[in-house]
Structure formats: C-alpha cells, structure tokens
Amino acid sequence: MREDLCSTPLAYQPVGLVLGDSQFMFFEDLWDASFTDAGSNAADTTDRFINPERWDVPDDLTVYLWTSDRRYGRDIEDPPAADSWLTTRDTTGSLTADLAALDAFDDEWIGWSDDSRLMESRMQAAGIDVTYEAVGGGHNYGETVYDAIEMITTGGT
C-alpha cells in the first residue's frame, strides 16, 4: 500500500464538495490490465475512492453529487461474470453487491449515473450529507450545477 498523498492534516477542512460524472469504473485497455499486475496501484486507487473506511471525513461536510445525461459507460453482464472487468476491481465483493442493490445491472450497462448512485449510497452510509441529482444538458456544468456549487460555497445563503 502506498502512503496517503495528504497524510499531513490540513490547516483547514473543506466544508463542501461538488463531484460530477464519476468515471472510476470505466477505464479500459491498460487500466484493465493493471488490475492483474501485482505492482500496480490501480486496485488501491479504486479502493481509496469508493471505500468509506479509508475516508477521513470532516464534520459537517456537505456533498453535491451530479451526473449528466450523456450516455457513457461499459457493458456488463447481469449478473457480472466472475472474470469481468468489474469483478477484477471488486476486491471484497461489496462493489458488485452494492451495485446490484441499486439495480445497476438491469440494463447490462454501467454508466455515470450508476457510479454516482453508488457513491451516494456509500456516502450516506458514512454519515455524509450528500445530495445526488441527474442533470440534463450533456457532459457540462449546467445552470443547475452552478446553482448547487454556489449554495455549498456560500453555506446555503
């Protein structure tokens, strides 16, 4: 395991985050191959992003999580095969189980909204104040997203 990149406590703690169009499960080619390489950080990097046990969450953190309506993702079987690209990323089995609980495999496609719904459920389980919203307008920061950013950064005023 590598050391945390931000292992020194910050002088200040964030009060809000705006996260959009997660892609951590879609990378192919060399990213897929890196999960079978014992010297690769790919599995650890993915785990850091989706494993609440590894998060150091400040008190009273507010998260706005949004997904565009652009269709981007990867095909996946329902249920995923034991050697699929998704299960190689799932070192504990909880990723596949959590996505199944969200009915993410029903359309045999893992897209941005599936990733975001997974993040929402894991943030909620970690006690984070999170709002998830699917926004229209393609892969861009539309008016809805800017309004949410302003609400978070101004403390809701």
C-alpha positions in Angstrom: 0.0 0.0 0.0 1.2 3.5 -0.8 1.1 6.3 1.7 -1.8 8.7 1.6 -1.0 11.7 -0.6 -2.4 14.1 2.0 -1.2 12.4 5.2 -0.4 15.7 6.9 -3.5 17.3 8.5 -4.7 20.4 6.7 -4.8 23.7 8.4 -8.4 24.0 7.3 -11.0 21.4 6.5 -13.3 21.5 3.5 -17.0 22.3 4.2 -18.3 21.1 0.8 -17.5 19.1 -2.3 -19.1 19.1 -5.7 -18.5 15.9 -7.6 -19.6 15.2 -11.1 -19.7 12.4 -13.7 -17.6 9.8 -11.9 -15.6 7.6 -14.3 -13.5 5.4 -12.0 -15.1 2.1 -13.2 -15.0 2.8 -16.9 -11.3 2.9 -17.8 -10.2 0.2 -20.2 -7.1 -1.1 -22.0 -4.1 -0.5 -19.8 -6.2 0.3 -16.8 -8.0 -3.1 -17.0 -4.6 -4.8 -17.4 -3.2 -3.0 -14.4 -5.6 -4.8 -12.1 -3.8 -8.1 -12.8 -0.3 -6.5 -12.2 0.8 -7.1 -8.6 3.0 -3.9 -8.8 0.1 -1.7 -9.9 -1.6 0.9 -7.7 -4.9 0.5 -9.7 -6.8 -1.6 -7.2 -5.6 0.6 -4.3 -6.5 3.8 -6.2 -10.0 2.5 -6.9 -10.4 1.3 -3.3 -9.4 4.7 -1.9 -12.1 6.3 -4.0 -15.0 4.0 -3.1 -14.2 2.6 0.3 -15.7 4.7 3.1 -13.4 3.1 5.7 -10.5 4.9 4.1 -12.1 8.3 4.0 -11.2 10.9 6.6 -14.4 12.9 6.5 -14.5 16.3 8.2 -17.5 17.0 10.5 -20.5 18.7 8.7 -19.2 18.0 5.2 -21.8 18.7 2.5 -21.5 16.9 -0.9 -23.4 17.7 -4.0 -23.1 14.8 -6.5 -24.3 15.2 -10.0 -24.5 13.2 -13.2 -25.0 14.5 -16.7 -27.4 12.8 -19.1 -24.6 11.8 -21.5 -24.6 8.0 -22.1 -21.2 6.8 -21.3 -20.1 3.6 -19.7 -19.3 0.0 -20.3 -21.3 -3.2 -21.0 -21.7 -5.6 -18.1 -23.4 -8.9 -17.8 -26.3 -9.4 -15.4 -25.0 -10.8 -13.1 -21.4 -9.9 -13.8 -19.2 -12.8 -14.7 -16.5 -13.9 -12.2 -13.8 -12.7 -14.6 -15.5 -9.5 -15.8 -13.8 -6.1 -15.9 -16.0 -5.1 -12.9 -15.3 -8.0 -10.6 -11.5 -7.6 -11.1 -12.0 -4.1 -9.5 -14.1 -5.6 -6.6 -11.6 -6.9 -4.1 -14.1 -7.5 -1.4 -17.3 -8.4 -3.3 -19.1 -5.4 -1.8 -18.9 -3.3 -5.0 -20.8 -5.8 -7.0 -23.3 -6.3 -4.2 -23.9 -2.6 -3.7 -24.4 -2.0 -7.5 -26.8 -5.0 -7.6 -28.8 -3.5 -4.8 -29.1 -0.3 -6.9 -30.3 -2.4 -9.9 -27.3 -1.1 -11.8 -27.0 -4.3 -13.9 -30.6 -4.3 -15.1 -29.8 -2.6 -18.4 -26.4 -4.5 -18.7 -24.6 -1.2 -18.7 -22.7 0.6 -16.0 -22.9 4.3 -16.7 -22.2 7.6 -14.9 -25.4 7.5 -13.0 -24.7 4.0 -11.7 -21.3 5.3 -10.4 -22.9 8.3 -8.8 -25.7 6.4 -7.2 -23.1 4.0 -5.7 -21.1 7.0 -4.3 -24.3 8.5 -2.9 -25.2 5.2 -1.1 -21.7 4.9 0.3 -21.5 8.5 1.4 -24.9 8.2 3.1 -23.7 5.0 4.9 -20.6 7.0 6.1 -22.9 9.7 7.5 -22.1 12.4 4.9 -24.7 14.9 4.0 -25.0 14.2 0.3 -27.4 15.3 -2.4 -27.4 13.4 -5.8 -29.0 14.9 -8.9 -29.2 13.8 -12.5 -28.9 17.0 -14.6 -29.6 17.5 -18.3 -27.5 19.3 -20.9 -24.8 16.7 -21.7 -21.4 16.5 -20.1 -21.1 20.0 -18.8 -21.7 22.2 -15.8 -25.2 23.5 -16.5 -27.1 26.1 -14.5 -28.3 23.5 -12.0 -24.7 22.5 -11.2 -23.6 26.1 -10.8 -26.5 26.9 -8.5 -25.6 23.9 -6.3 -21.9 25.0 -6.2 -23.0 28.4 -5.1 -25.3 27.0 -2.4 -22.5 24.9 -1.0 -19.8 27.5 -1.1 -21.9 30.2 0.4 -23.3 28.0 3.1 -26.8 28.0 1.7 -27.3 31.7 1.6 
